[in-house]
Amino acid sequence: MDYAQLLNEVKLRSDEEVRIIARQYDIDLSLAEIRALRPLLDEISFHWLFTGVPETFISKVRAAIGDSKTELLFNKYINASK
């Protein structure tokens, strides 16, 4: 999966379109959760591919979408990276 392209698509799409994209990856996000995640998109760094996602960022995602959805999201990321 090309994460840079996916992130760019998410930035350009409406909240409802992002909701549909997330569902395609079996992640059910509410519109409120999508709106809470949007500001975090600008914090994502390419070098995390080499260093891992910092715990401070993961904490922000947890605050936005909760523990279970955060675990699901990051597990999908980790499994796709293998």
MMTF fields as JSON, N, C-alpha, C and O atoms, coordinates in Angstrom:
{
  "mmtfVersion": "1.0.0",
  "mmtfProducer": "UNKNOWN",
  "numBonds": 327,
  "numAtoms": 328,
  "numGroups": 82,
  "numChains": 1,
  "numModels": 1,
  "chainsPerModel": [1],
  "groupsPerChain": [82],
  "chainIdList": ["A"],
  "bondAtomList": [4, 2, 8, 6, 12, 10, 16, 14, 20, 18, 24, 22, 28, 26, 32, 30, 36, 34, 40, 38, 44, 42, 48, 46, 52, 50, 56, 54, 60, 58, 64, 62, 68, 66, 72, 70, 76, 74, 80, 78, 84, 82, 88, 86, 92, 90, 96, 94, 100, 98, 104, 102, 108, 106, 112, 110, 116, 114, 120, 118, 124, 122, 128, 126, 132, 130, 136, 134, 140, 138, 144, 142, 148, 146, 152, 150, 156, 154, 160, 158, 164, 162, 168, 166, 172, 170, 176, 174, 180, 178, 184, 182, 188, 186, 192, 190, 196, 194, 200, 198, 204, 202, 208, 206, 212, 210, 216, 214, 220, 218, 224, 222, 228, 226, 232, 230, 236, 234, 240, 238, 244, 242, 248, 246, 252, 250, 256, 254, 260, 258, 264, 262, 268, 266, 272, 270, 276, 274, 280, 278, 284, 282, 288, 286, 292, 290, 296, 294, 300, 298, 304, 302, 308, 306, 312, 310, 316, 314, 320, 318, 324, 322],
  "bondOrderList": [1, 1, 1, 1, 1, 1, 1, 1, 1, 1, 1, 1, 1, 1, 1, 1, 1, 1, 1, 1, 1, 1, 1, 1, 1, 1, 1, 1, 1, 1, 1, 1, 1, 1, 1, 1, 1, 1, 1, 1, 1, 1, 1, 1, 1, 1, 1, 1, 1, 1, 1, 1, 1, 1, 1, 1, 1, 1, 1, 1, 1, 1, 1, 1, 1, 1, 1, 1, 1, 1, 1, 1, 1, 1, 1, 1, 1, 1, 1, 1, 1],
  "groupList": [{"groupName": "MET", "atomNameList": ["N", "CA", "C", "O"], "elementList": ["N", "C", "C", "O"], "formalChargeList": [0, 0, 0, 0], "bondAtomList": [1, 0, 2, 1, 3, 2], "bondOrderList": [1, 1, 2], "singleLetterCode": "M", "chemCompType": "L-PEPTIDE LINKING"}, {"groupName": "ASP", "atomNameList": ["N", "CA", "C", "O"], "elementList": ["N", "C", "C", "O"], "formalChargeList": [0, 0, 0, 0], "bondAtomList": [1, 0, 2, 1, 3, 2], "bondOrderList": [1, 1, 2], "singleLetterCode": "D", "chemCompType": "L-PEPTIDE LINKING"}, {"groupName": "TYR", "atomNameList": ["N", "CA", "C", "O"], "elementList": ["N", "C", "C", "O"], "formalChargeList": [0, 0, 0, 0], "bondAtomList": [1, 0, 2, 1, 3, 2], "bondOrderList": [1, 1, 2], "singleLetterCode": "Y", "chemCompType": "L-PEPTIDE LINKING"}, {"groupName": "ALA", "atomNameList": ["N", "CA", "C", "O"], "elementList": ["N", "C", "C", "O"], "formalChargeList": [0, 0, 0, 0], "bondAtomList": [1, 0, 2, 1, 3, 2], "bondOrderList": [1, 1, 2], "singleLetterCode": "A", "chemCompType": "L-PEPTIDE LINKING"}, {"groupName": "GLN", "atomNameList": ["N", "CA", "C", "O"], "elementList": ["N", "C", "C", "O"], "formalChargeList": [0, 0, 0, 0], "bondAtomList": [1, 0, 2, 1, 3, 2], "bondOrderList": [1, 1, 2], "singleLetterCode": "Q", "chemCompType": "L-PEPTIDE LINKING"}, {"groupName": "LEU", "atomNameList": ["N", "CA", "C", "O"], "elementList": ["N", "C", "C", "O"], "formalChargeList": [0, 0, 0, 0], "bondAtomList": [1, 0, 2, 1, 3, 2], "bondOrderList": [1, 1, 2], "singleLetterCode": "L", "chemCompType": "L-PEPTIDE LINKING"}, {"groupName": "ASN", "atomNameList": ["N", "CA", "C", "O"], "elementList": ["N", "C", "C", "O"], "formalChargeList": [0, 0, 0, 0], "bondAtomList": [1, 0, 2, 1, 3, 2], "bondOrderList": [1, 1, 2], "singleLetterCode": "N", "chemCompType": "L-PEPTIDE LINKING"}, {"groupName": "GLU", "atomNameList": ["N", "CA", "C", "O"], "elementList": ["N", "C", "C", "O"], "formalChargeList": [0, 0, 0, 0], "bondAtomList": [1, 0, 2, 1, 3, 2], "bondOrderList": [1, 1, 2], "singleLetterCode": "E", "chemCompType": "L-PEPTIDE LINKING"}, {"groupName": "VAL", "atomNameList": ["N", "CA", "C", "O"], "elementList": ["N", "C", "C", "O"], "formalChargeList": [0, 0, 0, 0], "bondAtomList": [1, 0, 2, 1, 3, 2], "bondOrderList": [1, 1, 2], "singleLetterCode": "V", "chemCompType": "L-PEPTIDE LINKING"}, {"groupName": "LYS", "atomNameList": ["N", "CA", "C", "O"], "elementList": ["N", "C", "C", "O"], "formalChargeList": [0, 0, 0, 0], "bondAtomList": [1, 0, 2, 1, 3, 2], "bondOrderList": [1, 1, 2], "singleLetterCode": "K", "chemCompType": "L-PEPTIDE LINKING"}, {"groupName": "ARG", "atomNameList": ["N", "CA", "C", "O"], "elementList": ["N", "C", "C", "O"], "formalChargeList": [0, 0, 0, 0], "bondAtomList": [1, 0, 2, 1, 3, 2], "bondOrderList": [1, 1, 2], "singleLetterCode": "R", "chemCompType": "L-PEPTIDE LINKING"}, {"groupName": "SER", "atomNameList": ["N", "CA", "C", "O"], "elementList": ["N", "C", "C", "O"], "formalChargeList": [0, 0, 0, 0], "bondAtomList": [1, 0, 2, 1, 3, 2], "bondOrderList": [1, 1, 2], "singleLetterCode": "S", "chemCompType": "L-PEPTIDE LINKING"}, {"groupName": "ILE", "atomNameList": ["N", "CA", "C", "O"], "elementList": ["N", "C", "C", "O"], "formalChargeList": [0, 0, 0, 0], "bondAtomList": [1, 0, 2, 1, 3, 2], "bondOrderList": [1, 1, 2], "singleLetterCode": "I", "chemCompType": "L-PEPTIDE LINKING"}, {"groupName": "PRO", "atomNameList": ["N", "CA", "C", "O"], "elementList": ["N", "C", "C", "O"], "formalChargeList": [0, 0, 0, 0], "bondAtomList": [1, 0, 2, 1, 3, 2], "bondOrderList": [1, 1, 2], "singleLetterCode": "P", "chemCompType": "L-PEPTIDE LINKING"}, {"groupName": "PHE", "atomNameList": ["N", "CA", "C", "O"], "elementList": ["N", "C", "C", "O"], "formalChargeList": [0, 0, 0, 0], "bondAtomList": [1, 0, 2, 1, 3, 2], "bondOrderList": [1, 1, 2], "singleLetterCode": "F", "chemCompType": "L-PEPTIDE LINKING"}, {"groupName": "HIS", "atomNameList": ["N", "CA", "C", "O"], "elementList": ["N", "C", "C", "O"], "formalChargeList": [0, 0, 0, 0], "bondAtomList": [1, 0, 2, 1, 3, 2], "bondOrderList": [1, 1, 2], "singleLetterCode": "H", "chemCompType": "L-PEPTIDE LINKING"}, {"groupName": "TRP", "atomNameList": ["N", "CA", "C", "O"], "elementList": ["N", "C", "C", "O"], "formalChargeList": [0, 0, 0, 0], "bondAtomList": [1, 0, 2, 1, 3, 2], "bondOrderList": [1, 1, 2], "singleLetterCode": "W", "chemCompType": "L-PEPTIDE LINKING"}, {"groupName": "THR", "atomNameList": ["N", "CA", "C", "O"], "elementList": ["N", "C", "C", "O"], "formalChargeList": [0, 0, 0, 0], "bondAtomList": [1, 0, 2, 1, 3, 2], "bondOrderList": [1, 1, 2], "singleLetterCode": "T", "chemCompType": "L-PEPTIDE LINKING"}, {"groupName": "GLY", "atomNameList": ["N", "CA", "C", "O"], "elementList": ["N", "C", "C", "O"], "formalChargeList": [0, 0, 0, 0], "bondAtomList": [1, 0, 2, 1, 3, 2], "bondOrderList": [1, 1, 2], "singleLetterCode": "G", "chemCompType": "PEPTIDE LINKING"}],
  "groupTypeList": [0, 1, 2, 3, 4, 5, 5, 6, 7, 8, 9, 5, 10, 11, 1, 7, 7, 8, 10, 12, 12, 3, 10, 4, 2, 1, 12, 1, 5, 11, 5, 3, 7, 12, 10, 3, 5, 10, 13, 5, 5, 1, 7, 12, 11, 14, 15, 16, 5, 14, 17, 18, 8, 13, 7, 17, 14, 12, 11, 9, 8, 10, 3, 3, 12, 18, 1, 11, 9, 17, 7, 5, 5, 14, 6, 9, 2, 12, 6, 3, 11, 9],
  "groupIdList": [1, 2, 3, 4, 5, 6, 7, 8, 9, 10, 11, 12, 13, 14, 15, 16, 17, 18, 19, 20, 21, 22, 23, 24, 25, 26, 27, 28, 29, 30, 31, 32, 33, 34, 35, 36, 37, 38, 39, 40, 41, 42, 43, 44, 45, 46, 47, 48, 49, 50, 51, 52, 53, 54, 55, 56, 57, 58, 59, 60, 61, 62, 63, 64, 65, 66, 67, 68, 69, 70, 71, 72, 73, 74, 75, 76, 77, 78, 79, 80, 81, 82],
  "secStructList": [7, 7, 2, 2, 2, 2, 2, 2, 2, 2, 2, 2, 1, 7, 2, 2, 2, 2, 2, 2, 2, 2, 2, 2, 6, 6, 7, 7, 7, 7, 2, 2, 2, 2, 2, 2, 2, 2, 2, 2, 2, 6, 6, 7, 7, 6, 6, 2, 2, 2, 2, 7, 7, 7, 2, 2, 2, 2, 2, 2, 2, 2, 2, 2, 2, 7, 2, 2, 2, 2, 2, 2, 2, 2, 2, 2, 2, 2, 2, 2, 2, 7],
  "xCoordList": [0.84, 0.0, 0.885, 1.866, 0.563, 1.293, 0.668, -0.346, 1.294, 0.729, 0.751, -0.159, 1.759, 1.819, 0.623, 0.002, 0.311, -0.832, -2.143, -3.029, -2.261, -3.469, -3.668, -4.776, -2.614, -2.726, -3.111, -3.911, -2.545, -2.894, -4.363, -5.05, -4.842, -6.255, -7.151, -8.161, -6.777, -7.574, -7.627, -8.667, -6.516, -6.482, -7.402, -7.993, -7.522, -8.286, -9.764, -10.565, -10.135, -11.506, -12.391, -11.914, -13.689, -14.66, -14.688, -14.18, -15.283, -15.376, -16.114, -15.699, -17.186, -17.956, -17.135, -17.209, -16.353, -15.494, -14.422, -14.101, -13.874, -12.87, -13.509, -12.89, -14.727, -15.451, -15.576, -15.407, -15.865, -15.983, -14.632, -14.545, -13.584, -12.232, -11.861, -11.341, -12.124, -11.799, -12.554, -11.997, -13.803, -14.592, -14.015, -14.116, -13.41, -12.773, -11.612, -11.23, -11.06, -9.984, -10.51, -9.74, -11.829, -12.498, -12.285, -12.155, -12.25, -12.158, -13.378, -13.524, -14.245, -15.473, -15.237, -15.178, -15.103, -14.872, -16.105, -16.72, -16.454, -17.549, -17.031, -15.823, -17.946, -17.535, -16.782, -15.833, -17.202, -16.509, -15.074, -14.155, -14.882, -13.532, -12.669, -11.49, -13.243, -12.492, -12.058, -10.918, -12.956, -12.623, -11.544, -10.724, -11.547, -10.526, -9.169, -8.128, -9.185, -7.93, -7.297, -6.076, -8.098, -7.581, -6.381, -5.397, -6.425, -5.254, -3.981, -2.875, -4.136, -2.976, -2.271, -1.098, -2.967, -2.364, -1.113, -0.164, -1.114, 0.034, 1.245, 2.354, 1.031, 2.139, 2.874, 3.975, 2.274, 2.858, 4.145, 4.206, 5.164, 6.475, 6.925, 6.714, 7.533, 8.057, 9.084, 9.149, 9.878, 10.949, 10.409, 11.16, 9.098, 8.51, 8.553, 8.471, 8.682, 8.823, 10.079, 10.137, 11.08, 12.356, 12.481, 13.149, 11.839, 11.999, 10.807, 10.906, 9.689, 8.464, 7.662, 8.184, 6.405, 5.504, 5.73, 5.68, 5.978, 6.238, 4.999, 3.864, 5.25, 4.162, 3.322, 2.12, 3.942, 3.176, 2.109, 1.006, 2.435, 1.461, 0.368, -0.814, 0.769, -0.212, -1.185, -2.379, -0.693, -1.56, -2.591, -3.741, -2.184, -3.12, -4.197, -5.366, -3.793, -4.761, -5.726, -6.931, -5.201, -6.061, -7.1, -8.262, -6.676, -7.605, -8.687, -9.81, -8.35, -9.288, -10.28, -11.458, -9.8, -10.671, -10.795, -11.492, -10.148, -10.274, -9.24, -8.564, -9.151, -8.129, -8.33, -7.385, -9.541, -9.745, -9.533, -8.92, -10.027, -9.844, -8.388, -7.888, -7.711, -6.293, -5.494, -4.636, -5.773, -5.092, -5.348, -4.426, -6.583, -6.941, -6.179, -5.606, -6.176, -5.514, -4.017, -3.472, -3.35, -1.905, -1.545, -0.494, -2.392, -2.137, -2.223, -1.423, -3.171, -3.276, -2.036, -1.518, -1.564, -0.351, 0.859, 1.634, 1.006, 2.145, 2.084, 3.095, 0.918, 0.776, 0.99, 1.524, 0.586, 0.789, 2.246, 2.685, 2.998, 4.405, 5.312, 6.481, 4.775, 5.592, 5.839, 6.504],
  "yCoordList": [-1.174, 0.0, 1.238, 1.291, 2.215, 3.478, 4.433, 5.076, 4.511, 5.322, 6.811, 7.536, 7.273, 8.692, 9.069, 10.112, 8.227, 8.486, 8.414, 9.249, 7.419, 7.282, 8.509, 9.039, 8.963, 10.143, 11.379, 12.193, 11.522, 12.65, 12.587, 13.608, 11.406, 11.229, 11.615, 12.295, 11.18, 11.487, 12.995, 13.53, 13.67, 15.127, 15.848, 16.874, 15.309, 15.99, 15.623, 16.344, 14.528, 14.027, 14.606, 15.089, 14.544, 14.984, 13.974, 12.86, 14.374, 13.472, 12.192, 11.103, 12.306, 11.119, 10.211, 8.989, 10.793, 9.98, 9.256, 8.101, 9.932, 9.311, 8.158, 7.111, 8.355, 7.292, 6.047, 4.926, 6.236, 5.129, 4.45, 3.222, 5.248, 4.698, 3.863, 2.755, 4.388, 3.665, 2.341, 1.323, 2.356, 1.111, 0.076, -1.123, 0.517, -0.416, -1.15, -2.24, -0.552, -1.166, -1.766, -2.056, -1.946, -2.529, -1.713, -2.263, -0.398, 0.498, 1.415, 2.217, 1.288, 2.073, 3.327, 3.264, 4.465, 5.739, 6.622, 6.699, 7.28, 8.249, 9.541, 9.749, 10.392, 11.687, 12.51, 13.219, 12.416, 13.141, 12.629, 13.419, 11.323, 10.757, 11.188, 11.497, 11.209, 11.659, 13.105, 13.459, 13.925, 15.344, 15.507, 16.422, 14.63, 14.689, 14.221, 14.68, 13.304, 12.786, 13.72, 13.728, 14.492, 15.336, 16.202, 16.221, 16.92, 17.752, 16.938, 17.456, 15.672, 14.827, 14.421, 14.048, 14.489, 14.1, 14.913, 14.396, 16.177, 17.041, 16.725, 17.177, 15.948, 15.586, 14.326, 14.042, 13.578, 12.314, 12.57, 13.451, 11.788, 11.977, 10.72, 9.604, 10.907, 9.801, 8.988, 7.769, 9.631, 8.906, 7.889, 7.047, 7.965, 6.976, 5.576, 4.587, 5.489, 4.178, 3.466, 2.237, 4.247, 3.706, 3.687, 2.82, 4.641, 4.78, 4.281, 4.089, 4.071, 3.702, 4.936, 6.05, 4.721, 5.825, 6.182, 5.303, 7.461, 7.854, 7.664, 7.839, 7.309, 7.093, 8.354, 8.262, 9.522, 10.768, 10.9, 11.376, 10.477, 10.527, 9.484, 9.763, 8.293, 7.242, 7.689, 7.396, 8.385, 8.899, 9.886, 9.894, 10.706, 11.656, 10.92, 11.306, 9.866, 9.066, 8.39, 8.35, 7.855, 7.223, 8.207, 7.851, 9.437, 10.453, 10.767, 11.117, 10.643, 10.965, 9.848, 10.107, 8.592, 7.487, 6.348, 5.37, 6.45, 5.411, 4.301, 4.181, 3.5, 2.446, 1.356, 0.99, 0.836, -0.32, 0.028, -0.746, 1.173, 1.565, 1.932, 1.712, 2.489, 2.802, 1.515, 1.426, 0.52, -0.766, -1.39, -1.898, -1.353, -1.903, -1.186, -1.828, 0.137, 0.941, 0.653, 0.446, 0.638, 0.42, -1.027, -1.288, -1.974, -3.366, -3.541, -4.272, -2.888, -2.947, -2.326, -2.848, -1.226, -0.566, -1.499, -1.662, -2.102, -2.983, -4.204, -4.592, -4.804, -5.987, -5.672, -6.502, -4.502, -4.106, -3.805, -3.909, -3.433, -3.087, -4.306, -4.192, -5.471, -6.705, -7.225, -8.247],
  "zCoordList": [0.0, 0.0, 0.0, 0.742, -0.804, -0.853, 0.168, -0.102, 1.346, 2.419, 2.109, 2.511, 1.412, 1.057, 0.181, 0.385, -0.78, -1.651, -0.862, -1.046, 0.01, 0.822, 1.707, 1.788, 2.368, 3.227, 2.434, 2.896, 1.241, 0.398, -0.01, -0.014, -0.348, -0.707, 0.464, 0.285, 1.651, 2.835, 3.072, 3.453, 2.85, 3.035, 2.056, 2.393, 0.847, -0.205, -0.23, -0.825, 0.398, 0.319, 1.41, 2.437, 1.16, 2.16, 3.307, 3.178, 4.42, 5.567, 5.194, 5.591, 4.446, 4.061, 3.151, 3.273, 2.239, 1.369, 2.183, 1.905, 3.18, 4.047, 4.825, 5.017, 5.26, 5.972, 5.091, 5.572, 3.821, 2.872, 2.668, 2.646, 2.522, 2.359, 3.591, 3.458, 4.769, 6.005, 6.069, 6.479, 5.671, 5.683, 4.733, 4.995, 3.633, 2.706, 3.378, 2.953, 4.42, 5.189, 6.496, 7.411, 6.569, 7.745, 9.01, 10.103, 8.851, 9.997, 9.944, 9.022, 10.935, 10.973, 11.808, 13.036, 11.133, 11.809, 11.678, 10.615, 12.764, 12.714, 12.09, 11.976, 11.695, 11.138, 12.183, 11.85, 13.436, 14.51, 14.67, 14.886, 14.567, 14.674, 13.493, 13.663, 12.32, 11.139, 11.31, 11.008, 11.786, 12.004, 13.079, 13.003, 14.067, 15.12, 14.605, 15.075, 13.633, 13.073, 12.043, 11.888, 11.351, 10.255, 10.639, 9.9, 11.767, 12.107, 12.325, 12.169, 12.683, 12.933, 11.642, 11.669, 10.523, 9.246, 8.932, 8.343, 9.323, 9.037, 9.914, 9.632, 10.978, 11.868, 11.408, 11.88, 10.496, 10.061, 9.285, 8.427, 9.599, 8.997, 8.257, 8.731, 7.116, 6.312, 7.086, 6.924, 7.913, 8.609, 9.617, 10.111, 9.926, 10.83, 10.238, 10.967, 8.904, 8.269, 8.774, 8.804, 9.169, 9.629, 11.148, 11.712, 11.803, 13.253, 14.051, 15.263, 13.388, 14.086, 14.461, 14.498, 14.732, 15.082, 16.549, 17.409, 16.846, 18.235, 19.119, 18.677, 20.349, 21.31, 21.508, 21.753, 21.404, 21.57, 20.495, 20.765, 19.268, 18.179, 18.397, 18.201, 18.801, 19.064, 20.155, 20.077, 21.153, 22.224, 21.677, 22.116, 20.73, 20.118, 19.322, 19.338, 18.632, 17.872, 18.842, 18.592, 19.953, 20.968, 21.493, 21.687, 21.72, 22.22, 21.185, 21.546, 19.913, 18.84, 18.553, 18.305, 18.587, 18.151, 19.157, 18.887, 20.288, 21.309, 21.149, 20.128, 22.2, 22.253, 21.206, 20.507, 21.089, 20.21, 18.744, 18.009, 18.311, 16.905, 16.63, 15.527, 17.626, 17.464, 17.293, 16.415, 18.128, 18.007, 16.641, 16.003, 16.198, 14.89, 13.776, 12.896, 13.817, 12.799, 12.735, 11.651, 13.888, 13.898, 13.601, 13.016, 13.992, 13.611, 12.101, 11.517, 11.471, 9.998, 9.361, 8.374, 9.916, 9.416, 9.547, 8.605, 10.715, 10.957, 10.044, 9.458, 9.921, 9.082, 7.595, 6.86, 7.16, 5.775, 5.481, 4.335, 6.506, 6.34, 6.263, 5.898, 6.607, 6.612, 5.235, 5.07]
}
